[in-house]
Amino acid sequence: MYVNGRIVQLRDLFIRACRNHNGELWALIPRKVDVWFKLCEDVFFSPSVLALKSAMLKEFFDHDEYKALSMDGTVRVAFNLRGQANYRASEATRDQAALPDSKALRRVFAVRGRTGAVVFQVLIKSEETHVIADALASALCPLYRQQTLILAVDNPSQKLLCTMCSIFPNLKFLVLDPIHIVIVYLACFFKKSTAGSTVLRVIMHK
């Protein structure tokens, strides 16, 4: 968190802290990035951190964070995942990769709560309805999903609404998320400034 998750800078930070306290073990700090990644993975999945995560999710629930959820997926972050070909490559190239197209995870799927806090994030294969439904059902416990009344997505549809209602039993509304409301509105007017866009900026506090 200190250096935005950059492992090389994190190592330098540890070494500086050790030497400032006259520590003699700073030379044992690993230099290779792949070793750091393994250490971080052990930390992130340690019992104490998992317990902290569960406590945070319970805190979200106690403060009605799950009442309004916003879902979105992006492919840009997943471009550099090793073992799978670029999604723009030919079908033959994608299937010949170490991770064939049927197993490739190409999207980072994030779910934000009522205040904008990220309550869930995972890699998924695609943004198809059944893929999103499986991810949500496995990540959010039934008690938390009962709190959800509003779900904002980038492409609402009747099929998605029916599927989400089976996962979120108290769901009332499926709406276009606020970011895409602005994008769609500006696209309708060829990104020209209008009286409506001025009012929209006021509503969005932009």
Disulfide bonds with the S-S distance in Angstrom:
none
